[in-house]
Amino acid sequence: MNRPDEELYQHRIAELEAEIARLNAALDSVKADRKALRDQLYGPLHEDDLTTEDEMAEIMRDYVPGAGAKFFADLGLLPNKPA
């Protein structure tokens, strides 16, 4: 690979890494804002209320994709598809 291409790639990589860092900082800010709003609305979240890994594994083991849509369809709450 010739030198100018390598320098161009390194420059682009540096730009992308800076963009990733900026986006991660923005994401952290949004997460903090959402947590503050959630705590304001519902009160602080206690560790006992969080789902454990074992509980989440059990939930996902029993999860059936589309079950929610089938439930609403059985109730007649889904819009009809256009013909």
PADOPA-887784 format. One record per atom (N, C-alpha, C): residue in three letters; x negated, y negated, z negated. Coordinates in steps of 0.1 Angstrom, whole numbers, plus 2048, in hexadecimal, padded with zeros to 3 digits. Example, Ala and Ser with C-alpha at 12.3 -4.5 7.8 and 13.67 -1.06 7.14 Angstrom:
2
ALA77C8397B2
ALA78582D7B2
ALA77C8217B2
SER7808167B9
SER77780B7B9
SER77F8007B1
# end
This chain:
83
MET7F780C800
MET800800800
MET7F77F4800
ASN7FA7EA808
ASN7F27DE808
ASN7F47D57FD
ARG7EB7CC7FA
ARG7EB7C47EF
ARG7F77BA7EE
PRO7FA7B37F8
PRO8067A97F7
PRO8137B07F3
ASP8157BC7F9
ASP8217C37F5
ASP8217C77E6
GLU8167CB7E1
GLU8157CF7D3
GLU8187C37CA
GLU8127B87CE
GLU8147AC7C6
GLU8237A77C6
LEU8297A97D2
LEU8377A57D4
LEU8407AE7CB
TYR83D7BB7CB
TYR8447C47C3
TYR8427C17B4
GLN8367BE7B0
GLN8347BB7A2
GLN83B7AF79D
HIS83B7A57A6
HIS8437987A4
HIS85279B7A2
ARG8577A37AB
ARG8657A77AB
ARG8697AE79E
ILE8607B879A
ILE8627BF78E
ILE8627B6782
ALA8597AC782
ALA8597A3777
ALA86679B776
GLU86B796782
GLU87778F782
GLU88379777D
LEU8837A4781
LEU88E7AD77D
LEU88D7B076E
GLU8817B1769
GLU8807B475A
GLU8847A7752
ALA88179B757
ALA88678F751
ALA89578E751
GLU89B79275C
GLU8AA79275E
GLU8B079C754
ILE8AA7A8753
ILE8AF7B2749
ILE8AE7AC73B
ALA8A37A6738
ALA8A27A072A
ALA8AC795728
ARG8AF78D732
ARG8B9783730
ARG8C778972F
LEU8CA793737
LEU8D7799736
LEU8D97A1728
ASN8CE7A7723
ASN8CF7AE716
ASN8D27A470B
ALA8CB79870C
ALA8CD78E702
ALA8DC789703
ALA8E178770F
ALA8EF783710
ALA8F978D70B
LEU8F579A70E
LEU8FE7A5709
LEU8FE7A56FA
ASP8F27A46F3
ASP8F17A46E5
ASP8FA7986DF
SER8F978D6E6
SER9017816E1
SER9107846E2
VAL91478A6ED
VAL92378E6EF
VAL9277986E4
LYS91E7A26E2
LYS9217AC6D8
LYS9237A66CA
ALA91A79D6C7
ALA91B7966BA
ALA92878E6B9
ASP92B7876C4
ASP93877F6C4
ASP9447886C2
ARG9447936C9
ARG94F79D6C8
ARG9507A26BA
LYS9457A66B4
LYS9457AB6A7
LYS94A7A169D
ALA94679469E
ALA94B78A695
ALA95A788697
LEU95F7886A3
LEU96D7876A6
LEU9757926A0
ARG97079F6A2
ARG9767AB69D
ARG9777AA68E
ASP96C7A6688
ASP96B7A6679
ASP97579B674
GLN97679067B
GLN97F785678
GLN98E78A679
LEU991792683
LEU99E796685
LEU9A27A267C
TYR99A7AC67C
TYR99D7B8675
TYR9967BA667
GLY98D7B1664
GLY9857B3658
GLY9787BB65C
PRO96F7BC653
PRO9627C3656
PRO9657D2657
LEU95D7D8660
LEU95E7E6663
LEU9557EE659
HIS95A7F7652
HIS9527FF649
HIS94D80C64F
GLU94181064B
GLU93B81C650
GLU944828650
ASP94C829646
ASP955835644
ASP95F83564F
ASP96282A655
ASP96D829660
ASP96782D66E
LEU95A82D66F
LEU95483067C
LEU95583F67F
THR95684268C
THR957850690
THR949856690
THR94886268A
THR93B86968A
THR938870697
GLU92C874699
GLU92987C6A5
GLU9318886A6
ASP93288F69B
ASP93A89C69B
ASP94989969F
GLU94E88F699
GLU95C88B69C
GLU95E8886AB
MET9548806B0
MET95587C6BE
MET9548896C7
ALA94B8926C3
ALA94A89E6CB
ALA9578A66CB
GLU95D8A76C0
GLU96A8AD6BF
GLU9758A76C8
ILE9758996C8
ILE97F8926D0
ILE97C8946DF
MET96F8946E3
MET96C8966F1
MET96E8A46F5
ARG96D8AE6EC
ARG96F8BC6F0
ARG97E8BE6F3
ASP9878B76EC
ASP9958B86EE
ASP99B8AF6F8
TYR9938A66FD
TYR99789B706
TYR99B8A1714
VAL9A689D719
VAL9AA8A2727
VAL9AC89572F
PRO9A389473A
PRO9A4888742
PRO9B2886748
GLY9B787B748
GLY9C587874D
GLY9D087B744
ALA9CD880738
ALA9D888472F
ALA9E187872B
GLY9DA86C72A
GLY9E2860727
GLY9EC85C732
ALA9E785D73E
ALA9EF85A74A
ALA9FB86474B
LYS9F8871748
LYSA0387B749
LYSA0D87873E
PHEA09874732
PHEA12871727
PHEA1B86572B
PHEA1685B731
PHEA1E84F735
PHEA27853741
ALAA2285C74A
ALAA2A860755
ALAA36868751
ASPA34871747
ASPA3F879741
ASPA4987073B
LEUA45864735
LEUA4F85B730
LEUA5585273A
GLYA50853746
GLYA5584B751
GLYA5083D751
LEUA4583A74B
LEUA4082D749
LEUA35829754
LEUA3283275C
LEUA2882E767
LEUA30829773
PROA2A81F77A
PROA3181A786
PROA31824791
ASNA3B824799
ASNA3C82D7A4
ASNA318297AF
LYSA2B8337B5
LYSA228317C0
LYSA2982C7CC
PROA238237D4
PROA2A81E7E0
PROA2B82A7EA
ALAA3682A7F1
ALAA388357FB
ALAA32832808
# end
